[in-house]
Amino acid sequence: MKNLTKGLLFSLIFLLLNNSYSQTPPNINYTTKDGLCNMNVIDMYQDLNGYLWFATNHGLSRFDGNSFENFYDADGLNTNSLTLIAAGNDGTLYFASSRHGISYYKNGKFGNYETDAKHTFDISKFRARNDTIFFIEDKKTLSFIYNHTYGKYFTNPETNKLLSDSLKLGSIFLSNDNGIYLFGNSGIYKAENRTLKKINIEGFNDSLILTLHEDKTGNLWIGSRGKVYVVNNLKVIKEITLPEKEGVHRILIDSRGIAWFIVASVGLSYYKDNELFDIGEKLNLKKFRPSDILEDKQGNMWVSAAGKGVYCLNNLYITQYTENDGLSNSSVLSILVSGAGKKLIGTTDGLNVLDGEKFSKVNIGLSSSYTEWIRFLKPGYKENYTVSLTGTTQQFQYFMKPYEGMNFTYFPTRCTKQIDSVTYLFGEENKIITIIRNGNTFSEKESFEVFEKEKKPKLIAIKDIETGKDGTIWIGTSRGLVSKKGEERKTYSNDSVFNSNISIVKADNSGRIWVAASYGIGVILPDGKTYSFSKSPEWDLRNSLSLTFDNGNNIWVGTMEGLFRIPIDSILKNTISGYLILNENNGLPSSSIYTVAYDELKNELWAGSVNGMAKLELNNIGKYLLPPAKVIIKNLELPDTTLNSFENIELNYSQNNIRINYTSPNFNDPKNIRYEYKIGSENENPEKKEWNTTENTNLELASLSPDNYRLLIRAADNNFKSDITTLSFKIMPPFWKTKWFTALTSIFIIATVGFIFNRRIKYLKDKAKKDLEMQSNITALKHEALSASMNPHFIFNTLNSIQYYMTTHSKEDANEYIVNFSRLIRMNLDLARQTLIPLETEIGRLELYLKYEKLRFGERLFSEIKISDEINPETLQIPNMILQPFVENSIWHGLLPKEGNGLVSIEINKKKIPVNKEMLPAILIEIKDDGIGITEAAKHKKSKHISKGQSIIKDRLKLLAPEYGEFEFITIRDREDKQGTEVTITLLPKHYIE
């Protein structure tokens, strides 16, 4: 842990009037216990990233405010014993040793200059500019290294001889105008055009020069023995004489214009506003000579010393005061700024006054048996002040006693309030007592109860009294706030802050009443409106103990957890924003702030605690309270390697467990630093995510899926956030998850599925085709069987006709009949195996049959065949032998029984008809006769004969078109227009082919 040095205060040793001053900035002493590689720190440097580097007698340390990282010869240094650090403009760091040459650090790696294996460097001083290193070798030669090439600066032998034999110039100084200066016991010389030129300074007569420093205005500061000279345009413009005639070995002018001196036997001093302050004794550096001093980018001062490690003097806008500086006790309970600017300090061991930088203790005049526990100091009338003593167990009478132009009135109670020059309010249990002073005699005039008897809480204590502009008396108690105006009392039991333990009540210049309480802070506006604040995730105002106001329209609140600065305007908007939080990590002596006071003349805030008090220079607070440094990604630890370069990071899928190490170099309040981060893939858009918070300096990412990732990370303290650092990296998917592999796999799968699908479809089609062919064959066989079955039927009917014809006609006529019959039989046999035949063929067979029947009927039988013009008999194919059976029935059963002539008419048309809610094109065949009709024909039947021909045709039509279900393809009915029978045969698309 860092050894926070408390109670080490500045002590001004010498000024012309030999007055003594006591001041101490907050400081931290870092040693090997904190990780520093060695206690003997010789040189220091801060690099471009904000890291601090420490060269020691045994190794090199790099520090980020949180932890040390150490490097040795095993890491690439040419030796462990280092003496000097320098840097080039490109950020390369150079490390020198007395006899082992120069090492460098660039892009995360160490290297060494090996210009000559036989040559060893004996380096006393060196400096770097751009890519060139200048150094004094063997205390008498100016050498350089450029682009790994070693050389001597002076080419003239006479110059080298002069430097070697006569001049004692042991140090190098590089000025802002690129000048190269050598200095030592022989004065100052400028190396110009490879020659040496003596520099003469008006008003400077010392030959010994121990150190040089150039400030930002171009003034040259020269350190000698017991003196510091300030030179401008080769003329001394200021001479500073130190009390000891010791050598000034190092000078640094910081960013605020303060001059810091490392002085032999004194240690460390600084020069500010023409006054010299010595802090070497406070830091115990007189016996341990400081070796270097450095200002970091946050304005902190670093001091290295042999055997003491390094000191960080941080938050230099804060000055601490303790018993070591003259306080009678470091436990400060109350602070008040007098009208003359003196600080009145109430401690657990008496009343102190700080006038300038000098402490004195007020002699109250009580006997030694009294404990002078000063709990409260309050301003009274003009230079009158009330002092509340609460630690004593013995009672005493009120009394007034002057001290250095001020009058202090002492009361044995926690709180009082002076109303005018002679009137006081005094709090005691549940009473407020009015006291009148006459000279140094006090008398009680009247009193009133704070809480009415019936409403009085138990164990009540009066904590503070304040008066408003309208005469209202405001009373802070352990059970809440009470106001009394005339006889009217008011409590605030509905508000948790105003109803809690009130530590202080204070009125501002605008008539607002403010309270600091155990539950937070609150304000009552002149119109009676109230605002109160207790706790949020970002701030905690509970256990507030004190408050005051500054000229910047801010309220300062001392709590048990730190010191708050809050803009009053934000509070009046019923919010807490733009606030500042300070605690012991920011340089306060303690985080528990008992009291605060504001010095309007100097714009200083004073805060008291159990560990002493602190002065905050509000004019300078903005120079130190800066946002944390931007986060630096140190490296990425992977399962098999560590990455130190972060451009175009592509990791394979097995490197998806990552530790990201990072830091934010911060030295003002390193203990307050935390980190906020977001991480997500491109699809997740990490910018829209909530911030995660951690105090760790590494982030573990486990089992990341392949994707493009972006890490956003920033450092934060109690008050500020740094700029965002972004780290992008990509985790490559395994080859089986890449797009090309997925594409090839998809193509393969699709091709395989397509192949299998096509094979399956082909199989199903082939099977369906085979099934269809089989079904068609079966249907055809059925159809052929049915067709074939009609031939016997036809032959049977025909043979009967022949028998009848031969008995009733001549042999010649019977012979012709048989000839026609044989032709008809031959045609039937030729067409028997065909399912569909051309309509023309079917009509030809029907005509042959009608001709055959006409031989039998003679002139009594007439027939006609009509075919629609829409039908082409040559191309239209219809089921085989579907007309003859119905024509035969018309002749035999309709016309034969009729007396006289008979007519059979066949009409074939094409039209659309509704079939199962669908209009389909159909071939309609109508067979009409003018015979006796169905009903009369039934009477002539000798038995229940069923026409097999008609039944067979119906079955054939259903086989050809099974999808039409029970559709009636054949209808037979009596004619409506006249006697006879009408048969309609409907052929749907499955029955015919055009």
MOQUI-V869812 format. One record per backbone hydrogen bond with DSSP energy under -0.5 kcal/mol. CO is the residue of the C=O (numbers start at 1). NH is the residue of the N-H. Records with the same first field share a line. If there is no record, write none. Layout:
# MOQUI-V869812
CO: NH / NH
This chain:
# MOQUI-V869812
2: 4
3: 5 / 29
4: 6
5: 27
7: 9
9: 24
10: 23
11: 13 / 278
12: 21
14: 276
15: 18
21: 12
24: 320
26: 314
27: 5
28: 30 / 312
29: 3
30: 310
31: 34 / 36
32: 35
39: 41 / 308 / 309
40: 42 / 57
43: 55
45: 53
47: 50
51: 47
52: 63
53: 45
54: 56 / 61
55: 42 / 43
56: 59 / 82
59: 56
60: 71
61: 54
62: 69
63: 52
64: 666
67: 64
69: 62
71: 60
72: 75 / 77
73: 76
80: 59 / 82
84: 96
86: 94
88: 91
92: 88
93: 105
94: 86
95: 103
96: 83 / 84
97: 123
98: 123
101: 97
102: 113
103: 95
104: 111
105: 93
106: 109
109: 106
111: 104
112: 114
116: 119
121: 101
122: 138 / 139
125: 136
127: 134
129: 132
131: 147
132: 129 / 134
133: 145
134: 127
135: 137 / 143
136: 124 / 125
137: 140 / 141
141: 137 / 143
142: 153 / 154
143: 135
144: 151
145: 133
146: 149
148: 150
149: 146
151: 144
153: 155
155: 157
156: 160
157: 161
158: 162
159: 163
160: 164
161: 165
162: 166 / 167
167: 169
168: 170 / 185 / 186
171: 183
173: 175 / 181
175: 178
179: 175 / 181
180: 191
181: 173
182: 189
183: 171
184: 187 / 209
187: 184
188: 199
189: 182
190: 192 / 197
191: 180
192: 195
194: 156
195: 192
197: 190
198: 200
201: 204
202: 236
203: 205
207: 187 / 209
211: 223
213: 215 / 221
215: 218
219: 215 / 221
220: 222 / 231
221: 213
222: 229
223: 210 / 211
224: 226 / 248
226: 242
227: 224
228: 240
229: 222 / 231
230: 237 / 238
231: 220
232: 235
234: 202
235: 232
238: 230
239: 241
240: 228 / 242
244: 246
246: 226
247: 249 / 264
250: 262
252: 254 / 260
254: 257
258: 254
259: 271
260: 252
261: 263 / 269
262: 249 / 250
263: 266 / 267
266: 268
267: 263
268: 279 / 280
269: 261
270: 272 / 277
271: 259
272: 275
275: 272
277: 270 / 279
278: 11
279: 283
280: 285 / 286
281: 284
287: 289
289: 306
292: 304
294: 296 / 302
296: 299
300: 296
301: 313
302: 294
303: 311
304: 291 / 292
305: 41 / 308 / 309
309: 305
310: 30
311: 303 / 313
312: 28 / 314
313: 301
315: 318
317: 617
318: 26
319: 615
320: 24
321: 613
322: 325 / 327
323: 326
330: 332 / 612
331: 333 / 348
334: 346
336: 338 / 344
338: 341
342: 338 / 344
343: 345 / 354
344: 336 / 346
345: 347 / 352
346: 333 / 334
347: 350 / 374
350: 347
351: 362
352: 345
353: 355 / 360
354: 343 / 356
355: 357 / 358
357: 22 / 359
358: 355
360: 353
362: 364
367: 370
370: 372
371: 373
372: 350 / 374
373: 375 / 390 / 391
376: 388
378: 386
380: 382
381: 384
383: 407
384: 380
385: 409
386: 378
387: 389 / 411
388: 375 / 376 / 390
399: 410
401: 408
403: 406
406: 403 / 408
407: 385 / 409
408: 401 / 410
409: 387
410: 399
411: 389 / 413
415: 427
417: 419 / 425
422: 437
423: 419 / 420
424: 435
425: 417
426: 433
428: 431
430: 450
431: 428
432: 448
433: 426
434: 445 / 446
435: 424
436: 443
438: 440 / 441
441: 438
443: 436
446: 434
448: 432
452: 455 / 456
453: 456
461: 463 / 478
464: 476
466: 474
468: 471
472: 468 / 474
473: 475 / 484
474: 466 / 476
475: 477 / 482
476: 463 / 464
477: 480 / 502
480: 477
481: 492
482: 475
483: 490
484: 473
485: 488
488: 485
490: 483
492: 495
494: 496
495: 499
497: 500
498: 481
500: 502
501: 518
504: 516
506: 514
508: 511
512: 508 / 514
513: 524
514: 506
515: 522
516: 503 / 504
517: 520 / 544
518: 543
520: 517
521: 533
522: 515
523: 525 / 531
524: 513
525: 528
529: 525
531: 523
533: 521
534: 541
539: 536
543: 560
546: 558
548: 556
550: 553
553: 568
554: 550
555: 566
556: 548
557: 559 / 564
558: 545 / 546
559: 562 / 593
562: 559
563: 582
564: 557
565: 580
566: 555
567: 571
568: 572
569: 573
570: 573 / 575
571: 574
575: 577
577: 567
580: 565
582: 563
583: 586 / 588
584: 587
591: 562 / 593
592: 594
595: 608
597: 606
598: 600
599: 603 / 604
603: 618 / 619
604: 599
605: 616
606: 597
607: 614
608: 594 / 595
609: 332 / 612
612: 609
613: 321
614: 607
615: 319 / 617
616: 605 / 618
617: 620 / 621
620: 623 / 624
621: 624 / 625
624: 626
631: 633
632: 634 / 663
635: 637 / 661
636: 638 / 643
637: 659
641: 638
643: 636
648: 650
649: 730
651: 732
652: 655
653: 656
656: 658 / 704
658: 660 / 701
659: 637 / 661
660: 699
661: 634 / 635
663: 632
669: 672
670: 673
674: 716
675: 694
676: 714
677: 692
678: 712
680: 710
681: 685
685: 688
686: 689
692: 677
694: 675
697: 662
699: 660 / 701
700: 702
701: 658
707: 709 / 731
708: 682
709: 729
710: 680 / 712
711: 727
712: 678
713: 725
714: 676
715: 722
716: 674
720: 717
723: 631
725: 713
727: 711
728: 649
729: 709
730: 651 / 732
731: 707
734: 737
735: 738
738: 742
739: 743
740: 744
741: 745
742: 746
743: 747
744: 748
745: 749
746: 750
747: 751
748: 752
749: 753
750: 754
751: 755
752: 756
753: 757
754: 758
755: 759
756: 760
757: 761
758: 762
759: 763
760: 764
761: 765
762: 766
763: 767
764: 768
765: 769
766: 770
767: 771
768: 772
769: 773
770: 774
771: 775
772: 776
773: 777
774: 778
775: 779
776: 780
777: 781
778: 782
779: 783
780: 784
781: 785
782: 786
783: 787
784: 788
785: 789
786: 790
787: 790 / 791
788: 791 / 792
789: 793
790: 794
791: 795
792: 796
793: 797
794: 798
795: 799
796: 800
797: 801
798: 802
799: 803
800: 804
801: 805
802: 806
803: 807
804: 808
805: 808 / 809
810: 814
811: 815
812: 816
813: 817
814: 818
815: 819
816: 820
817: 821
818: 822
819: 823
820: 824
821: 825
822: 826
823: 827
824: 828
825: 829
826: 830
827: 831
828: 832
831: 834
835: 880
837: 878
838: 842
839: 843
840: 844
841: 845
842: 846
843: 847
844: 848
845: 849
846: 850
847: 851
848: 852
849: 853
850: 854
851: 855
852: 856
853: 857
854: 858
857: 860
858: 861
860: 862 / 902
862: 904
864: 906
866: 908
868: 871
871: 873
872: 875 / 876
873: 840
876: 839
877: 993
878: 837
879: 882
883: 886 / 887
884: 888
885: 889
886: 890
887: 891
888: 892
889: 893 / 894
890: 894 / 895
891: 896
894: 932
895: 898
902: 862
903: 930
904: 864
905: 928
906: 866
907: 909 / 926
908: 868
909: 924
911: 922
913: 920
915: 918
918: 915 / 920
920: 913
922: 911 / 924
923: 925 / 987
924: 909 / 926
925: 927 / 985
926: 907 / 928
927: 983
928: 905
932: 936
933: 937
934: 938
935: 939
936: 939 / 940
937: 941
943: 945
945: 947
946: 948
947: 951
948: 952
949: 953
950: 954
951: 955
952: 956
953: 957
954: 958
955: 959
956: 960
957: 961
959: 962
961: 964
962: 965
964: 967
967: 969
969: 986
971: 984
973: 982
980: 975
981: 929
982: 973
983: 927 / 985
984: 971 / 986
985: 925 / 987
986: 988
987: 923
988: 991 / 992
993: 877
